[in-house]
Amino acid sequence: MVFDGIILGLIVGLFRGGLRHGLQQFSKIRLKGGLIFPILLIVQLLIFRFQVNSDWLAAASGYVFMFIYVAGMIFLWMNRDQKGFGSILAGVFLNFLVMAVNGGRMPVSMSAASVLDPVYVDMLMDATATTKHYLMDASTRLSLLGDIIPLSPPYPRTQVISIGDIIMNIGIFFYIVHLMTSGKNANVQTLIRKSDTTEHAEPQN
């Protein structure tokens, strides 16, 4: 779901900040503990790749995901002064909370999952087939924070998301737009001042 906020932020950022200025701004990103995020992403991708072939990894994946969430929240807290990071942190915490009280897995509403590929729904019904998600049942805690919101056409990506996902993506959107448009007005004002100075300069003999 985070890709939605990234893509929308890039589109709006390019429109408001301009192609050249907007893309140049990414070279100015300065985040504390900047290596934490890519490391967590790599670990998560490795789990998804190898958990199917490893029983012990599949069994431990819930605890690993909890560690990833905690480390991610520490990273976000370290950079809470960044635009939108407070919202990202709040969304991540809500997802972490509902997973923590449900054994390290994200509960998915059966009615919401009806928009998904039937193959994936069958995997959810088979508790051993997927480790990060599971179908809600009577024992599910804080079900309101689970994946209960279905998105389907005309929305471009069919998926089921949580309230935490929405809050997190709002923060990502604002961060990217702020990053890509930061300093844009200052650059325009500088060009205007230079133009005025040139126009009013006395001709040299």
Secondary structure, DSSP 8 states (H G I E B T S, - for coil): -HHHHHHHHHHHHHHHH-HHHHHHGGGG---TTTTHHHHHHHHHHHHHHHGGG-HHHHHHHHHHHHHHHHHHHHHHHHTTTSTTHHHHHHHHHHHHHHHHTTTT-EEE-HHHHTTS-HHHHHHHHSTTT-SSEEE--TT-SSGGGSB-EEE-TTSSS-EEE-HHHHHHHHHHHHHHHHHHHTTHHHHHHHHHHHHHHHHHS----
